[in-house]
Amino acid sequence: MSNFSEKVAFIWSVADLLRGPYKPHQYGRVILPLTALRRLDCVLEPTKQKVLEKHAALKSSGIKDVEPILNRAAGLKFHNTSKLDFQKLKGDPDKVAQNLTHYIKSFSSKARQIFEFFEFEKEIAKLAEADRLFLVVQKFAEIDLHPDKVPNHEMGLVFEDLIRRFNEASNETAGDHFTPREVIRLMVNLLLTPDSEMLRTKGIVKTLYDPACGTGGMLSVSEEYLRELNPDARLEVFGQDYNNEAYAICCSDMMIKGQDPENIKFGDSFTQDGLPNRKFDYLLANPPFGVEWKPQADAIQKEHDEKGFNGRFGPGLPCINDGSLLFIMQMISKMKPEPEQQLIDSLCARFVTAPESLDVVVASNLFGDIVTDLGAAIAGSMGLAPSANLNPEGHYPSLFQAIHGSAPGLAGKGIADPVATIWSVAMMLDHLDETELAAVVLAAVESVIAAGKVRTPDLGGSATTRQMGQVIIATLRKPEKASQTTSQ
């Protein structure tokens, strides 16, 4: 199979095996999660042995949160620690249900959560009871969805077409889970065309958010539009939905295309803002119209009363049957503001009085020194804050040091806090892909600070630089203790 239509037709032909136990509108319950699973299986294949070896080595390391390390080993935002794959699954017909369940549970947390929201264990049991599970798994094992055969973009189109077929079979109402692609394309054109010149900038990165993302159609078409306009651009997409199946489909689609599935949140966006304090370049949605917000009224009224314009519904609340206006208010509250310029004096005052109002500060080297020192002091102590001067292209060295630099006022006194320098080492190790060592160093620092038994004068203690350093070193030599605070 080499072209798009053949791949879609082959996958949808699995429906022939589902007739009887499933009605046509239920086929997606099996086909969509298994398509996602087979794609992930193929994507993970090149690094599978490396991940298994790393997982075995980490069992005795004392590090609690190994997911970031295993993701790095896989070279992806997910991994799987099972020795199984689709070829091995079809090699043991008698245990296919047990093995498939184990295989899914061996994924990293976000990938595993997707299949939990699909409620796929129920489908495994149903297929096994109908003697169809092995046949279906065997069928999916026949299709090659490796990225070198099916690039992310093409795989996304395949998955989108399957979603469309599933929604049509389910007779979904437009605006519920599914908006026609041509309507989305028009909306995206209206949104992004005015910025087309700016979006052609080499290497540009923009963000887009849909608070009622459903199966992710708005996000996918927006990403496709920008890719066609500028292959060197990147659109990072974010969304939220409260329907289990739509959320699972959207996350699968994002993962298949190489987007970060962590950017897709589950829950009612009116009552559980999954992306608080986040601002976005573009906002796009087709929320349900004419729907009452009475079920969420208490939470919405509370946010309006308590937060006012610091929340999402400050201007006032619409009629109880106008939920779409609430979506608009939410989207407006998440619009990224235009960059503002500020004098260094007033900016420093703002750092002290309202630090939460700042997200990113860009400054000259001189003013940057001032605000970074102030920011560290506000956070607790200048002796705690590390810093990194990065050269992303790698043409020149990157520099890692304590935020306070040489601190000449403390030179020779033996009372400087060594934490900032040690923490900078952890940042450097992480930059060099030595994530395990970085995690151990940071865990040791966190453990010593949390214990509070040894502190330098800047933290209210009387320990010397050497004493503080020696305690951290001693903790490093006992990774089982340090690991208790790894990755807060």
N, C-alpha and C positions, 0 to 999 in steps of 0.2 A: 504494500500500500504506500503510495507516494503522495497522493493529493488529499486536500482537505475533505472533500465530499466522501471519498472512500473511507476515510477514518471515521467520520461521523456515522456513515451507514453501517460500518462494521460494528461499532460500539452499540448502536441502536438495535442491531440484529439480535442482541442479547434478549430483547423483548420476546423473541420466539420461545425462549426457555422459561419465560415468566408467565406465559399465558396459563390461566387456570388458578394458580395460587394468588395471582395479582390481576387487578383490572387495569386497563390501559392508563388511567390517570394516576396509577400507583407505581408505574414502572420506574419513575425517577427516584423513588426511595432506594432502589438497588443500583441503578445505572450511574447516577451522579456520584454517590460516595465511592463506588468501586472504580470509576474513572479517575477520581482524585487519588485514590489509594494506589492504583497502578502507575499513575504519573509519578507520585512520590517515590514509589518503589524503584522506578527507572532512574530518577534523578539521584537517588542515594547510592545506586550500585557502584559507581567508581570509587567512592570513599568508604564503602561499607566495612571492609576489613580494617581500615585505619581506625574507624570509630569503635569497632569491637575491641581492638587492642588497647585503645586509649581508655575505654570503659573498664576493662579488666585492670589496667594499671592504676586507675583512680580509686578502686575499691579499698585500697589500703592507704590512701593518701590522707585521709581525715578531712577532706574537703566536702562540705555538705552540698553546696549548690554546684553540681558538675555540669548542668545544662549548657551554660555559656562555653565551657571548654569543649564539650562534645559537639556543639554547633560549629565551633571554630574548626574542629577536626573534620567535620563534614563539609565545611566551606559554605554552609547554608544557615538559615535561621531555624532549622529543625534537624532532627536526627532520629535514628531508630537503633535500639540496642539489642534487637533480636537477631539470631542467626538465620531466621527465616526470610524468604522472599517469595515472589509468586511462583517461581520455578520449583522451589522446595514445597510450597503449599500444595501444588497439584501432584507432587510426588507421593503424597500420603493421603489417599482418598478417605480412609477410615477416620482420620483425625482432623479433617479439614476445618470443621467448625471450631474445635478446641484450638487448633494452631492459628487460625485466622484471628480469633479473639485475642490470643496472646500477642500476635504480631502487631495488632492495632494498639494494644495497651503498652507496647514497648516504644512507642513514639514519644518524643518530647512533649511537654505539657500542652502547648498550644495546638499542635497537630492532633494530639489525642482528644483534646476538647472538641475539635471539629466533628469527629466521628461520634462523640457522645451527644452532641446536639442533633446529629442525624438520627440518633437513637438506633444506630446500626446493629447493635447486638440483637435487637428484636428481629431485624431482618435476617440476620445470620441464623437465628433459631428457626424462623419461619421457613427459610430456604432449605435448611437441613431437614426439617420435618417433612417437607414436600419432596425430598431427594433431588433437589435442584442445585444445592450449594456447590458441590464439586464441579458440576457441569458449567456453572456460571464462572467460577474461579478459573477453570481450565480455559474457558473462552477468552477471558481477559488476559490470561498469561500469553495468549497468542499474538497480541498486538504490541508492537514496539513503540513505546512513547518516550524513548530516551531523548534528551535535549538535542543531541547531535542529529537525530532523525526528525524531531518535531520541536522547533524552536519555541521559546516561551510565547511569542506573539501568536504563532499558529495554534499552539495548544490552547491558548486563551480563546481563540475563535471557535475551536472544536467544542470547548466546554460551554461557551456562550450559546452555540447552536443547540446543544443538548438541553440547556436550561430553557431555551425558547420552546423546544418541542415538549418539554415537560410542562411548562406553563400553559401552552395551548391545549394539551391533553387534559389539563386540570381545569380548563375554562376559567383561568384567573381573570379577575377584573383589572383593567388597566389602572395603575395607581395603587394597586394592592401589593402584589409582589413584582409585577412586570409592567414596564412601560415600553411601547413599541420602539424598536431601535431607531427608526427614522425620526420619531419625535425627539428622542434623546439627542440624536445628531444635530437637529435643528437648535435645540437648547444649548448644546455645547458650542455650536458655531456663534450663536448670539453672545455667549459669555466670553469666548476667547478671541474671536476675530479682532475686536478693537485693540488687543494687545499683541497682534501677530508680529509686528516688527520687533518688539522687545523680546518676545518668546523665541525668536530666531537666534538669540545670543548664544554663542558656543558655551556649553556646560551649564546653562541656567537650570536652576532647581526651583520648582514652585509646589505649593500644596493646595489640595482641594478637599472639601468636606461635604458629605451628604448625610444629614441627620436622620433620614428615613431611607437608608440605602437599599433595603430589600435584598435582592440577589446580586446587586452590585453593578447594574447596567450603566448607571450614570458615571460611575468611577471608571469602568472599562472603556467606554466610548471617549471619555475625556482624555484618558491616557493614550488611546489610539490616535486621537486628533493631534496631540502634541508630538507624538512620535512621527507622524506623517509630516508635520510642519518642520520639525527639527529633530533629526535622529540623535543629536548630541544633548538634547534637553532631557530632563527627568521630572516627571510629575509624581509626587508622593501623595497617595490618596488615603483618605480617612473616612470612616462611616460608622453608623450605629443602626441596629435594628432589633426589634423585640420578638420577632418570629423565629422560633428555633431553627426551622428548616431553611428559611431565607438567610439567616445568619451563617449557618453551616455552609451553604452554597457559596455565599459571598466570600467567606474566609478561604474556602477551597480554591475559588477562582483567583483570589489574590496570591495565594501561595503558589499556585501553578504558574502564574505570570512573573514570579520573582519579587512581588511586592511584600511588604512586611504584614503578616496577618495580625500582628499585635495592634495595628492601626484600626482594626475593625472591632468595635465593642458591642457587647450584647446588653440589651435592656431598653426600657422605655426612656427615650431621650428627654422627655418632659420631666420625669421624676428621678432619673439616674443619669446625669450627664457623665458619659463615659470618658469625655475628654475635657475636663474642667481646666480652665486657664489657658487652653490652647487657642491660638488664633491662626487663621488660614488666609491664603491669597485669594482663593476662589471658593464660592459656596454654590451648590446646585442641588435641587431636590424636586421631587414630584410627590409631595405628601398627600395623604388622603384628604379629600375636600368634603366639607359638610359633615364632618364627624365630630360628635360631642367630646369634650374633654372632661366631662363630669367625673369619670373614674379617677382622674388625676387631680381633681380640683383642689383637694386639701394641700397636696405637696406644692402645687403651682402657686396657690394663694399664700402659703407660708414663705416661699422664696420671694414673692413680690413684696410682702409686708416686711420681711426681715432684711433683705439685701437691697431692695430698691434698684437703683441704677448700677449697683455693683453686681447684680445678678443678671438674669436674662430677660426678665419681664418687668423691668423698671417703668416703662412708659404707661403701663396700665394693662388690664386684662380684657380680652374681647368677649363677645357673647359666648355662651356656653356651647353653642353649636358651631363655633368657628375655630376649630383646632388648627386649620391651615395658617391662620394669622399668628398663632403661637410659634409655629415652625419658622415663620419669617422673622419674628422677634428673636428667636434663638439664633438664627443664622446671622442677623445683624450684629448680635452681641459677640459673635465669633469672627467678625471681619478683622483682618490684620490692619492695624492703624498705619497711616503714612509715617515714615521715619520722621522723627522730630529732632531739631537741634537745640542744644541747651548749653548755657555758659557753665564752666566747670564749678563755679561757686554754688550756683543753684542746684546743679546735678549732685554735688556732694551732700547738700542739705536734703535732697530727695532720697539719697541713699540711706540717710539716717532716719528720716521721718516716714518714708513710704517705699521701702525696698521692694515690696511685692508688686509695685507698679512698673518695675523694669524687667525686661526680658533679656535683651542683648544690648550691650553698650559697645560702640565702636569709637575709639579715641586715638589720638596721636600717642607716641611713645611716652612723652612727658605726662600728659593727662592720664594715660592708661596706668602709669605707675601710681598716681594719686588714688584713682578710684579702686584699683585692685587692692591696695593696702587698706583702704577704708572698708571695702567689702569684707576682707578677711577679719578685720577688727570687729565688725558688726557680727560676723558669724561666730566669734568666740575669742580668737587670738590671731595675731599675725604669725605666730609661731606654728599654727596648724595648717595653713593654706599652702598647697603645692601649686606649681604652675608649669605650663608647657608652651613652648614657642615652636609650633609645628611648621614644617615645610612639606605639605601634602604630596608634592610632586617627587620628593626625594632627591632633588638636585643638590641640596645643601643639608647639613646636619640639623636635626631638631634638638632643642635645648630644654632640659628639665631642671628646675631649681626651686628652692623655697621662694615664696612670693616676696619675701622681704629682702632678697638678695644677700649681700655680705653682712648686713646689720653691724656696721662699725661701732655703734654705741655699746654693743655687747661683746665685742672682740676681747678675748683674753680673760673674761670673767667666769666662763664655765657655766653660765646659767641660761644660755639660749635653748629654746625648745627644739629638739632634733626631729620632731614629728614631720614638719613640713618637708624637710630634706628627704626623710625616709619615704614619705608618701610620694614625693616626686620620683623616687626610684621605682615605686610600684607603677606609677603612670608610664615611666619609660619602658618597663618590662612589658606592660600591656601593649604599648605602641610597637614593640618588637615581636609581638605575637607570643610572648612568654606568659600566657594568661594564667597558668597554674601558679607560677612563682609570684606573679602580681597579686593573685588572690590571697596567697599565704601571707605575703608581706602586709597587705592592707588589713587582713584579719588580725594579725598580731598587733598592729597599731590600734585598731578599734577595741580589741580586748583589753589592752593596757589602759586606754583612756576611760573605757566603761568601768573598769575596776576601781579607778580613782585612788589607788593606794600610793602611787608614785606620780607626782606632777611637778613640773617646773614652775617658777614664780609667775609666769604669764597666765597659768591656769589656777593660781591660788595656792600652789604648793611651795616646797622648799628644796626640791630635788635638783641636783646639778644636771648639766647636759649629759655627762658620762653615766650617771645613775639611771636617767630616763632611757638612754640608749641601751644600757645593759639589760634592763628589764624587757625591752622590746626584743632584743636578741635572744634572751632566755625563752621568751614566748614563741619566737620563731622556731626554736629547737624542740618545741612541743606543739606540733601542728594540730594535734587533736583538740587542744584548748583554743587555739586561734581560729580553727574552723567553725567554732560555735557562733562566730559573728560574721562569717563570710557572706558577702553580697546582701547587704540590708535592702 
